[in-house]
Structure formats: structure tokens, C-alpha cells
Amino acid sequence: MDTNTNLKKWLWPVVIGALVAVVLLAVALSYAVRAERNARYVGMMNVVAEKLSKTVRGVEMNAENVFDEVAKHLESPQTVIAALGSKTSLNPDVIGYFAAFVPNYFPQEGRWFQPYVHQGDSTEFVLTLVGSARHDYTTSTWYVQGEKEKESFWSEPYYYEDNLNVVSGYYMTFATPIFDAQGRLACVCGADMTQEWMIDQLRKIEDEVRNDELLNNNRLPGNDDFFIVILNDDGTSFAHPDGNIVAMSDEAFVASLKKHDRGVAELEVNGVPSRVYYTPLKRTHWSVAIVVKK
């Protein structure tokens, strides 16, 4: 009887100690997984943002060359059109370049004058005059913003549909206000990129980071269920590798996007509990986010 009692007294501390060790091990493992996940996805987020920023900057630099040519040749409609078409070969990804002039800038052209040098059915760029009463570009968000801005900017994504010789679809425009020798606004120049182009760039970058040995060197099992998305500052997606629509309407999260913050948020994304790693893209109002299923 005394032997059994002594055995029980000895066993309880051992059992309790073992249980404590298991709990501590589970906590340590959970912490290690979380730490590994945070380190991996923060690093991945930074790499994706840098790659996308360089891609976007490449578009901007080529477009600025075209805009500079327009600014040097404001003397007539013909010289403007020639300037728009002078450097189209610099970036074949650009759908088209335009110069949307303030009303009646060239009296002979009437109220609207917006020459658009753009990709046609072939590899050649073609000219279309798109300004008209039916297509009053002065009401477009990019034009209204251009009237207020002094510097280049990216427009909000928008849907363009017309019966002219221009491809309908979702566009984003890199735009710059152009001023004449007297300092007056002459036109808003723009370079159009399609949503498909941005999705394609995002898809390529996602493939690269998924297969990057340095980013994935210390990956633990179960940390691969993620996707990358470009967000507008209202939390809606503009580009997803699979073309899916994603909306993140959490008020605090949207407020953070509008302030161009970076961080990590616990959200439901299309009904799925997720951890979202996000950071702003330089020189734009977009953010790139890595959405990891919890």
C-alpha cells in the first residue's frame, strides 16, 4: 500500500511535467511557425512591391519622353500629332498616347481636340481623334484631376467603351498636365495601360517569388496558401493573377490604405479568414497585398 502511494506521488509530478513540456513545445512551435510566416511574407511583400514599382516606373519614363515632345511642339495640331507618334516604339506595352487639350485651344479644331495615337489591329500605331460631344473628355476623372495637378499621376482604373477604333476595356492612365510658354494649362497628356497588362505583370512576379530559393529557403509546411493582389485605396482589387475580384471593406484597413500605410491585418477576404500583408506602391495610389489563408 505504501509502495503504491509513493509511486502515485512520484508519477503525478512526472505527468504534470510532461504535460507542461508538451504545452510549451506547442507554444514554441506555434511561435516559430508564426515568426517564419511573418518573415517570409514580409520579405516577399517587399520584393513584389519593388518589382512592380520598377515595372511601373519603366512605363512612366517612356511616357514622359512622349509628353516632353508634346510640350515642345504645341504650335499646331499637326506638330502635336507628330510628337505623340514620335516615340511609340519605346514601349510596345502602352496601348496608346493622347493629348487632351483644353476647350478651343486650337480654334480651327473646335471645342474638342484629343488626338490619340494607339495600337490598331496590327502592330502599327494609328491615329484616332476621340474628342467629341459624345466623348467629352473634359468630364473624365483623369482630365479633371489633370486640371488640378502640377505633376504626373496615375488615374483610378476605369472602363472605356466607344464605337471608335479603340479597344474597349479597363484602363489605367499615367497622365501629366502640359503647360504652354505662358504657364497656362494646354492639355493633359496620357499613356494608357490595360488591366490585362497589369495582371500579366503580377502573374509573372508571383511565379518568380513562389520559386525564389532565397525567399523560400526556410519555408515550413503549410505556408503556401496565398495569392498576391493589387488594391485600389478603397480596398477593391484592380489586379489579381487569376482575374478574380477581391474586396476588403474593413474600415480600419481601408483607412490605412488611403494613408499609404504598410502593415499586417487579420481580415475575412471573400469570406475566408486571412492574414493580409500590404504596402503601398511608389508614386501610385495602389497597394500590393499578399493574402495568406489562415
N, C-alpha and C positions, 0 to 999 in steps of 0.2 A: 504493500500500500504506500509506504513511504517512498519506495523507488518510483512508482507511477507519478506520485505527486511531484517529486523532484524533476522527473522527465518533462512533465507539463510546464513546470516553472521555467525550465531551460528552453523548451520548444517555443513558447509564446514570444519571447524576445527575438528568436531567430525568424519566426514567421513575420512578425511585425517589421523587423529589419529588412527582410526580403521584399515585403510589400512596399516599404518606403523606397528601397533601391529601384524597384520597378517603376514606381511613380516618378522618381527623379530622372530615371533613364528616359521615360516617355516625354517628360517635360523638356529634357535636354535635346532629344531627337526632334521634338516639335519646334524648338527654338532654332535648331540647326537647319531644318527644312525651311522655316520662315526666313532665316538670315540668308540662306543660299538663294531662295526665290527672290528676295528683295535685291540682293547684289546682282543677280543675273539680269533681272528685268529693268533695273535702273540703268545698268550698263547698256543693255540692248536699246532702251529708250533713247539714250544719249547718242548711240551710233546711228539709229534710224533718223533721228532729228537732224543730225549733222549731214547725213547723206541726202536727205530731202532738201535741206537748206541749200546745199551746193547745187542740186538739180534746179531748184527754183531760181537761184542766183544766176545760173547759166542762161536761163530764159531772159531774165531781166537785162543782163549785159548785152545780149544780142538785140533785144528790143530797143534799148537805149541808143544803140548805134543808128537804128532806123529813125527814132524820134529826133535825134540830133540833126539828121539830114533834112527832116521836115522843117525843123526850126530855122535852118539856114536857107530854105527855099520857099518862103511864104509869099513871094511876089506875084504868083499866079496859080490858078488851078492846075495848069499843066506841069509846072515845076514841082508842086506838091505831090502829084500822082507819080511823077518820075522818082521823087525822093522815096516815096513809100515802097516802090518796087526795086530800089537800088540794091538792097541787101537781103532780099528774101532767102538767098541761098545759105545764109549764116546758120539758120536753124530750121530744118525741114519739119520739126515737130510743131511749129507755130502754124495754126490754121490760117491766120491772116493778120494783116496790119491795117489800121484805119486811122483817119484823121477826121474827127467830127468838129466842124467849125461852128463858131457862134453864129446865130442867125444873121444872114445878109452880109457876112464878112466879104464875100465876093459878090457884089451886086448882080453881076451877069449870071450867076448860078442860082439866084433866088434865095429864099429863106433857108433851105436846107442844102448843105453840101457836105457829104460824108463819103469820100472815095474809100473803097475797101479792096485792097489787093490781097487775094486769098487763094487757097488751093481749090482747083476745079476738079473736073472728072479725071484729069490726067495729072502728071507730075508738075505741070506748068502752073504758075500763078496767073490768075485772071483778075481783071478789074470789074467791079460792080459798084454803081452809085446807089447806095442804100437809103440815103436820106429822102424823106417824102412826108406828106401829111399822114399817110398810113403808117409809116415808120418814123415817128417823130422822136429822134434820138435824144432830144433835149429833155425828155421826161425819164430817160433811162437812169438807173441809180448810179451807174459809173460816170455819166455825164454830170449829174447833179453834184456828185462828190468831187469831180474834177474841177467844177466851178469854185469850190470852196478850198481845195487843196493848193499847196505851193510845191508839193513834192510828189514823187511817184507813189503808187499804191496798188494793191490788189483789190479787185471788186469782190462783192459777195457772188457766189455761184448763181447763175440764172439760166432760165430756159429761153432759147431763141428759136422762133419759128417764123418763117417767111416764105412767100412764094417766089422769092428772087433766087438767083443762082448761088445760094448759100446753104450749107448743110445745117439742118435743124438739129438741136440737141442742147445738152447742158454745157455751158461755157463758164470759164473764169477769165477775167481780163486784167492784164497788167497795164495800167494806164498812167499817163503823165500829162499834166496841163502844159501847153506850149504858149509862150507869151511873145508878142511882137516887139519891135525895136522901141516902141513907146511904153512897154511894160503892160500892155493890155492883153487879156486872155484872147488868143486867136483860135485855139482848138484844143480838144482833148484827144491825144493820140493813144492808141491801144494796140496790144498784141493779144490775140485770142488763143487760149488753150482749151482743149476739151476735157470733160470729166474722164473720158476713157483714157486719155493720155496720163492723167494723174493716177488713175487706178493701175495702169500698166507699170508706172514707175514704182508705186507702192508694192505691187506684187513682186517685182524684181528685187527690191530691197528686203522684203520679208523673206524671200528664198535665200538671200545672201546671209541674213542674220541667223536663220534657222540652221544653216550649215557652217557657221563660223566656228572653227575649233576653239578659238580663244574664249568666245562668249559662252560656249557650251562645255568647256573642259571639265568643270566640276559639277555638272548637272546631276541632280538627284532624280530618282524615278518619280514619275507623276507630275512633273512640272512642264509639260509640253502642250497643254490645252489652252492655247492663246491665239489671238489674232491682233493685227495692227490696223488702226483706222485713223483717218484724218477728220478732225471735228471742226465745224464752224463754232463761233463763240456762243451759240445758243444751245450747244450740246448735241446737235444733229450731225450725222455723218455726211461728209462730202465724198469721201473715197474709202472703199472697202475692197480688199483683194478679190472677194467673190461677188462684188457688186451689191451686197446686201445693204439694207437700210438699218441703221442703228440710231437710237435716240436715248440720250441720257439727260433727263429733265430735272434731276435733283437740284434744288435751288442753290444750295451752297456750292455745288460743283460747277454749275453754270456761272455763278458769280466769280468763281476762281478763274474760269476760262476767260471771262471778259476782262479780268485784271492781268491776263497773260502770266498767271502763276504756273508753277510746276509743283507736282506733288503726287500723292497716292491716295486714292479714295476707295471706300468699300461701297459698291453700288449694285443694284439689280440692273443688268443690261439685257434688254429684251426678255425680262422675266428670269434671268439666270443670275444667281448671286456671284459677284465677280469682284476682283481687285483691279483697279484701273490706275496704271502708271501714265502720267501725262506731262507734257512740256510744250511750250509754245514754239512755233516755227519762226525763225528770224524774219523780220521785215514783212510779216503777214499777220492777219488776224486769226489764223488757224492754229490748232494744236494737234500734235500727234499723240495718240494714246495706244498703249498696249493693254489689252483686256484679257485678264487671266481668270479662267473659271476656278472658283474656289472648291 
